[in-house]
Amino acid sequence: MINRLASLLGTTLVLCLGAEAAAAAEGSPIDAADTGFMIAATALVLMMTMPGLALFYAGMVRKKNLLATMAQSVAATAVVSILWYALGYSLAFTGDGAVLGSSARIFGAGIGLDTVSPFAKTIPEMLFLAYQMTFAIITVALVGGSVADRMSFAAFLIFSVIWLFLVYVPSAHWVWGGGFLGAMGVIDFAGGTVVHINAGIAGLVAALVVGNRMGFGRENLAPFDLTMAVTGTGLLWVGWFGFNGGSALGAGSRAVWAIMATHLSASAGAVAWTAMEWWQRGKPSVLGMVSGAIAGLGMITPASGYIEPWAGLVIGLVGGVVCYWCCTELKHRLNYDDSLDVFGVHGVGGLLGTLFAGVFASSAVTGDAAISGLIEGNLRQFGLQIVAVVVVTAWCVAGTWIALKVTSLMTALRVASDQEREGLDLALHGETLHT
């Protein structure tokens, strides 16, 4: 009898607690499925920098600079994470300022367990903060590829801090955080302007200011270990599903379509780049295959959540051809040393991809006739995309130049010539790769 009574009371308690939890869940705007999906997306985008970009970049430099190149990705991850939580997120995603956000969320102030972001109404705001943090991290890390083999580690750290607040944070607010470009109607699903144009243009400006590597155009500067680059590409490719799919900010068909368009564009970019190289040089290189895939991924980013998958194929094919020409012809004709082709792949990809968002955006995907592209007769959207490209590019050029000049007042931008010959691994970090 006592056992039966205890069992009955236990069952009743469990049912009551379950009903209370269900009622609480019904009253909360936070959706468990969306939250789980976004946690996974955040992890995927963080993986893109560490270890994805670290391996991709390190595999394309010489052996003596491999660890130093990886150190930039590690440093960007650690430093930007702290700065984003402390101030960057608040300035980018709070307030209603046309140019810059507010101080409302400094160090996460005002964010509780049940607080949701106005930009993602079914997930915790702290998760949205973390997701956007990973975008800031990889953008800063990407810039370092343009000046690999010669920029000092101290200069990279100082430059990263200044550039984050001078260039990245304002442009993120303009496009995504309630600023004037977003208010005008500019579309950028996952970062054609904020991430890729900024990274590519900043990389080009940095490469021009710091100068070419010793021996550029005369000595063999071939990659040390392309197996690392291929591994890094695989991690970046998969991570991009979180980058673009996660930008839907929830688990649903929009995320699935963005992922499919992303994958098709990467595949088409790899095919197009390889075909161009095979035709012009007689042999398809592994470096060309992975470079084409990254070009396709960069190209599709701003349009991914606005288009039908078939458009991803077209965008990737164009990206593979155009980025190939920029990295193999334009760079050498103009004699600028963008070490790891950040401008040729990400800059050009971001520029064209942002424009293509204004061409291929489909109201069938967006669910809004006002958010459609040129192929549906919306000339205005294409014009807005041109404005976004011009504004973000101009600001990035000016901001990057200022950031570099301020950095040069604190420390030398470039390592000494004997350190460059010796290699940055040993000269800057006191370590070397023993193989």
C-alpha positions, 0 to 999 in steps of 0.5 A, spaced: 500 500 500 505 504 501 509 503 495 503 504 491 501 510 494 509 513 493 508 511 486 502 515 485 505 521 488 511 520 484 507 520 478 503 525 480 509 530 481 513 528 475 506 530 471 505 536 475 513 538 473 512 536 466 506 540 465 509 546 469 515 546 464 511 545 458 507 551 460 514 555 461 516 553 454 510 555 451 511 562 454 518 563 452 519 565 445 526 561 445 525 555 440 529 549 442 530 547 435 532 553 432 537 554 438 540 547 437 541 549 430 544 555 431 549 552 437 551 547 431 552 553 426 556 557 431 561 551 432 562 550 425 563 558 423 569 558 429 571 551 426 572 555 419 578 559 423 581 554 428 583 550 425 580 551 418 583 557 415 589 556 420 591 549 416 589 552 409 593 558 410 599 555 413 599 550 407 600 555 402 606 558 405 613 556 406 616 551 411 619 557 415 613 561 416 608 556 417 607 556 425 607 564 424 601 564 419 597 559 424 599 564 429 595 569 426 589 565 426 590 563 433 591 570 435 585 573 431 580 568 435 582 569 442 583 577 441 577 578 437 573 574 441 574 578 448 573 585 444 567 583 441 564 581 447 566 587 451 564 592 446 564 590 438 557 586 439 554 592 442 556 597 437 554 593 431 548 590 433 544 595 438 541 602 438 538 605 432 544 609 430 544 610 422 552 609 423 554 606 429 550 602 435 550 604 442 553 601 449 547 598 451 550 591 451 557 592 453 560 586 456 553 583 455 550 588 460 542 586 460 542 580 457 539 574 461 537 567 460 531 569 456 533 575 453 532 574 445 535 579 440 531 583 435 535 580 430 533 573 432 527 572 436 527 565 437 534 564 440 538 567 446 541 573 445 547 571 448 547 565 442 546 571 437 552 575 440 557 568 439 555 567 432 556 574 430 563 573 434 565 568 429 564 572 423 568 578 426 574 573 428 574 570 421 574 576 417 580 579 421 584 572 420 583 573 413 586 579 412 593 576 415 593 572 409 595 578 404 601 580 408 603 573 410 611 571 410 613 579 412 608 582 417 610 582 424 606 579 429 606 585 434 603 589 428 598 584 426 595 584 433 595 592 434 592 592 427 587 587 428 584 591 434 584 598 430 581 595 424 576 591 428 573 597 431 574 602 425 572 598 419 568 591 421 564 594 427 561 600 423 560 596 416 556 590 420 552 595 423 550 599 417 548 592 413 546 588 419 545 592 425 540 597 423 544 602 420 543 606 414 545 601 408 540 595 411 535 601 412 535 603 405 534 595 403 541 593 401 541 585 402 547 581 404 545 574 407 551 572 410 557 577 409 559 579 402 560 586 404 561 585 411 566 579 411 569 578 404 569 585 401 572 588 407 577 582 408 579 582 401 580 590 400 583 590 407 588 585 404 590 589 398 591 595 402 595 592 407 599 588 401 601 595 398 603 598 404 607 593 407 610 591 400 612 585 396 616 579 399 623 579 398 624 575 392 617 576 389 617 574 382 624 572 382 624 566 387 620 560 388 615 562 393 611 555 392 607 552 398 610 547 403 605 542 404 598 543 400 595 537 404 594 542 409 591 546 404 586 541 402 584 539 409 583 546 411 579 547 405 575 541 407 574 544 414 572 551 411 567 548 406 563 544 411 564 550 416 561 554 410 554 551 411 554 554 418 556 560 415 551 561 410 546 556 413 546 559 420 545 566 417 537 564 416 538 564 424 533 558 425 532 551 423 528 551 416 527 551 409 531 557 408 537 555 411 537 548 407 536 552 401 542 557 403 546 550 404 544 547 397 546 554 394 553 554 397 555 547 396 553 548 389 557 554 388 563 551 391 563 545 387 562 549 380 567 554 383 572 548 383 570 546 376 571 552 373 578 554 376 580 547 374 578 547 367 581 554 366 588 552 369 587 545 365 586 549 359 591 555 360 597 551 363 596 544 361 595 541 368 590 541 373 593 543 380 590 541 387 592 548 389 587 550 383 581 546 385 581 548 392 582 555 390 576 555 386 572 552 391 573 557 396 572 562 390 565 559 389 564 559 397 566 567 397 561 569 391 555 565 394 555 568 401 551 574 400 546 571 395 545 564 399 539 565 402 535 569 397 536 565 391 534 558 388 540 553 388 540 553 380 543 560 381 548 558 386 551 554 380 551 560 375 555 564 381 560 559 382 562 558 375 563 565 374 567 566 381 571 560 379 573 564 372 574 571 374 577 569 381 582 565 377 584 571 372 585 575 378 589 571 382 593 568 376 593 574 371 591 581 374 596 580 380 602 579 376 600 584 371 600 590 377 605 587 381 602 587 387 604 581 392 597 579 396 601 573 398 595 568 399 590 571 394 585 574 399 583 580 394 583 575 388 578 570 392 575 574 397 575 581 395 573 580 388 568 574 390 565 579 395 564 584 390 561 580 385 557 576 389 554 582 392 552 584 386 549 578 384 545 578 390 541 584 386 541 579 380 538 573 382 534 574 389 528 570 388 521 573 391 519 565 391 525 564 396 525 571 400 517 571 400 517 578 399 516 581 392 520 587 394 526 583 395 528 580 388 533 581 383 534 584 376 532 577 373 525 579 376 525 586 374 527 589 380 532 594 378 532 598 384 535 592 388 541 592 383 542 599 384 542 598 392 547 593 391 552 597 387 551 603 393 553 598 398 559 595 394 562 603 393 560 605 400 563 599 404 569 599 399 571 606 400 570 606 407 575 599 408 580 603 403 580 609 408 580 605 414 585 600 413 590 605 411 589 609 417 589 603 421 596 601 418 599 608 419 597 608 426 600 601 427 606 603 424 607 609 429 607 604 435 611 598 431 614 596 425 609 593 420 614 589 417 620 584 420 627 586 418 630 583 412 634 578 416 628 575 420 624 575 413 630 571 410 631 566 416 623 565 417 618 568 421 617 562 425 624 562 428 625 569 428 618 571 431 616 565 435 622 562 437 619 555 434 620 551 428 617 545 424 622 539 425 620 535 419 
